[in-house]
Every structure is written in structure tokens, then in C-alpha cells.
Amino acid sequence: MKKRKYAELRELKKFLKKKNFSYKKLSDELGISIDAINNKLNGYTLLNINEMKHMVTLFNMQPVDINKYFIIGGEGSANEEK
């Protein structure tokens, strides 16, 4: 069984679901496998800065969104590990 090294990006997963954006579609956009997307969003590996920048551009995110979706414990974040 895999062990989570990082916090799960729950708010980002909710955001993708709300946008009706599948892991497959995101993997195609980022040029990485669906398994890699799954591992990153579930906290087994980290998103790198280029992947984050691509998503910010793709979804036209604002600075407050970056804190909310990518920074665990960031201002306005609902991703904090409990």
C-alpha cells in the first residue's frame, strides 16, 4: 500500500470536478500519465512548478486561487491536513 507523503489536494480535485475536467483531460493537457495526475492530486507525489503554472493559465486562476488550490495551509486554503 502506498503511503501519502504530502497533503491531498482536495480543493483542487473539487475544482476539477466542478469544471467537469477529468484526470484524463488534465493528463493530456499536462503531458503526463493519468496515474501521475492521480498520484499528485492524492498526495503521493508533488505537482511541479511548471504543472502548476500550466493549470493556472489553463483555468485562468487568480492569485487567491493559487493559495486555495495549491498551497496547503495557505491563506484561504481549505486543504489543511487535520
Backbone as a ProteinNet text record, in pm:
[ID]
protein_1_A
[PRIMARY]
MKKRKYAELRELKKFLKKKNFSYKKLSDELGISIDAINNKLNGYTLLNINEMKHMVTLFNMQPVDINKYFIIGGEGSANEEK
[TERTIARY]
83.6	0	88.5	53	129.5	101.6	203.8	188.2	192.6	95.3	88.3	201.9	280.1	390.3	348.1	245.8	201.3	50.7	0	-144.2	-217.9	-331.3	-418.4	-470	-474.8	-523.2	-674.2	-746.8	-892.2	-965.2	-928.5	-998.1	-972.8	-853.5	-823.5	-903.7	-918	-998.5	-1145.1	-1196.1	-1334.2	-1348.4	-1247.4	-1247.8	-1255.3	-1172.8	-1172.4	-1307.8	-1366.1	-1497.2	-1602.8	-1598.6	-1694.8	-1681	-1556.5	-1529.3	-1553.4	-1591.8	-1613.6	-1486.1	-1372.7	-1241.5	-1184.7	-1180.4	-1136.7	-985.2	-942.7	-799.6	-737.3	-810.2	-760.8	-735.3	-831.9	-818.7	-701.3	-688.6	-578.8	-444.5	-440.7	-315.7	-274.4	-370.5	-341.1	-286.8	-349.4	-305.7	-163.9	-132.5	-2.1	104.4	60.8	156	214.7	134.5	177.6	66.3	98.5	1.4	-111.4	-220.3	-333	-287.7	-204.8	-153.1	-73	6.8	85.1	-7.8	-113	-212	-274.7	-316.5	-378.7	-284.5	-158.6	-60.7	-39.2	-36.6	-13.4	-132.9	-253.5	-371.6	-403.1	-357.8	-383.4	-270.2	-165.2	-61.1	53	66.4	176.6	302.1	283.3	394.5	351.8	448.1	419	396.6	307.8	298.9	424.3	483.8	598.2	549.5	637.4	600.2	545.3	601.4	552.2	410.9	380.7	244.5	146.9	187.4	101	78.3	186.1	173.4	80.8	94	8.1	-138.6	-166.6	-304.2	-358	-275.1	-317.4	-357.8	-277.9	-308.4	-430.9	-435.1	-545.4	-680.2	-684.6	-810.5	-825.7	-731.8	-737.2	-757	-674	-684.9	-627.3	-682.8	-637.7	-541	-463.2	-369.2	-434.1	-553.4	-621.6	-649.6	-673.1	-696	-570.5	-455.8	-329.3	-313.9	-339.6	-335.7	-437.5	-556.5	-664.6	-639.5	-589.7	-579.5	-443	-336.3	-202.7	-121.1	-153.8	-70.1	-143.9	-94.4	-156.3	-134	-243	-233.3	-217.8	-226.1	-216.9	-340.5	-330.5	-443.2	-562.2	-675.1	-796.1	-798.6	-700.5	-693.8	-787.8	-851	-932.4	-865.2	-737.8	-665	-586.1	-594.2	-509.3	-531.3	-421.6	-428.3	-475.3	-563.5	-616.9	-561.8
-118.7	0	125.7	218.9	344.2	431.2	504.7	598	740.9	820.6	960.8	1038.4	1109.5	1191.2	1336	1376.6	1516.1	1520.4	1636.7	1652.9	1632.9	1569.8	1553	1690.5	1715.7	1844.6	1837.1	1828.3	1808.4	1920.5	2044.5	2157.1	2160.5	2125.9	2121.1	2010.1	1896.9	1787.6	1830.7	1901.2	1952.7	2052	2138.6	2237.7	2168.8	2066.6	1994	1928.6	1872.2	1808.4	1911.6	2027.4	2133.9	2183.4	2187.6	2230.8	2117.9	1999	1882.1	1847.8	1856.3	1835	1705.5	1601.4	1469.3	1462.2	1359.3	1333.9	1306.7	1239.2	1209.5	1338.5	1428.3	1556	1636.6	1636.8	1709.1	1644.3	1512.9	1444.5	1477.5	1484.4	1523	1665.5	1755.8	1896.7	1911.9	1836	1849.3	1758.8	1665	1574.7	1471.3	1431	1325.9	1221.7	1107.9	998.6	1026.7	954.3	964.5	919.2	814	767.6	876.7	951.6	1060.9	1168.8	1203	1302	1251.4	1127.8	1068	1075.2	1038.7	1043.6	1184.7	1281.2	1420.3	1476.3	1453.3	1507.9	1437.8	1312.6	1238.1	1244.7	1321.8	1347.9	1248.4	1164.9	1069.1	1129.8	1222.5	1297.6	1443.2	1531.7	1674.8	1720.7	1817.6	1889.2	1974	1979.8	2069.3	2208.2	2304.9	2444	2462	2390.7	2403.1	2348.7	2240.2	2185.2	2283.1	2341.9	2440.9	2561.9	2613	2729.5	2698.1	2578.7	2539.3	2537.9	2485	2479.9	2619.7	2705.5	2843.4	2912.3	2894.7	2954.1	2889.2	2757.3	2681.7	2722.7	2740.4	2772.3	2920.4	3003.2	3147.5	3178.5	3115.2	3131.4	3265	3316.3	3439.2	3403.5	3500.8	3471	3403.4	3443.4	3380.6	3233	3197.8	3058.7	2974.7	3033.9	2962.3	2920.1	3011.2	2976.7	2869	2883.8	2791.9	2650.8	2639.2	2507.9	2441.5	2517.5	2458.9	2469.1	2561.6	2583.8	2532.9	2423.5	2363.9	2457.7	2494.8	2586	2731.2	2759.2	2896.4	2974.7	3103.7	3190.1	3155.3	3129.3	3093.4	2947.7	2869.7	2729.4	2644.8	2552.3	2454.2	2317.7	2314.3	2189.4	2144	2212.9	2182.1	2039.5	1970.6	1836.2	1847.4	1763.2	1764.2	1648.2
0	0	0	-85.9	-94.1	27.7	67.5	179.4	126.3	169.1	129.3	193.9	111.9	163	180.3	107.6	103.4	123.4	153.1	171.9	39.8	49.2	-66.5	-108.9	-237.8	-288.9	-310.8	-200.6	-205.7	-279.7	-248.9	-312.4	-463.1	-505.1	-647.8	-714.9	-647.7	-702	-715.8	-616.4	-623.2	-737.7	-753.4	-860.4	-997.4	-1017.2	-1144.6	-1170.6	-1066.7	-1081.4	-1119.1	-1052.3	-1081.1	-1225.4	-1274.2	-1411.7	-1512.5	-1461.1	-1545.7	-1624.3	-1555.2	-1615.7	-1559.8	-1641.3	-1597	-1577.9	-1504.1	-1488.6	-1624.9	-1712.9	-1848.2	-1924.6	-1920.2	-1990.5	-1933.5	-1801	-1737.1	-1771.9	-1774.2	-1809.7	-1952.4	-2042.4	-2181.3	-2188	-2114.3	-2111.9	-2059.1	-1951.9	-1887.3	-1949.5	-2032.7	-2096.7	-2002.7	-1903.5	-1810.4	-1800.8	-1744	-1738.2	-1638.4	-1655.2	-1562.3	-1422.9	-1418.5	-1288.9	-1219.1	-1295.8	-1237.6	-1181.6	-1255.7	-1207.5	-1077.4	-1077.7	-960.1	-839.6	-859.7	-750.4	-699.3	-787.5	-748.3	-670.9	-719.2	-653.6	-521.4	-509.5	-386.6	-285.9	-316.3	-218.3	-214.8	-316.4	-319.5	-382.5	-475.4	-534.8	-546.5	-567.9	-576.8	-720.7	-737.5	-864.4	-876.6	-994.9	-1009.4	-1051.7	-1047.8	-1073.5	-1214.6	-1312.5	-1449.9	-1464	-1394.4	-1397	-1333	-1221.4	-1155.7	-1245.8	-1305.7	-1394.9	-1511.6	-1567.7	-1679.6	-1636.5	-1517.7	-1468.5	-1438.3	-1382	-1354.1	-1484	-1587.8	-1717.9	-1780.5	-1779.8	-1839.2	-1781.8	-1649.5	-1581.8	-1549.4	-1598.3	-1575.4	-1426.6	-1344.1	-1199.1	-1154.2	-1047	-983.5	-870.4	-820.1	-710.8	-590.3	-554.6	-440.3	-469.6	-596	-633.5	-614	-639.6	-623.5	-477.6	-384.8	-242.3	-209.5	-259.8	-226.8	-278.5	-400.5	-463.7	-455.2	-438.8	-444.9	-317.3	-226.8	-108.7	14.5	66.9	184.6	303	366.5	479.7	437.8	307.3	258.1	295.7	290.1	324	236.8	299.5	226.2	185.7	227.3	187.7	272.9	205	274.6	267.7	229.3	208.8	329.7	440.2	554	601.4	631.1	687.8	832.2	870.2	1007.1	1083.6
[MASK]
++++++++++++++++++++++++++++++++++++++++++++++++++++++++++++++++++++++++++++++++++

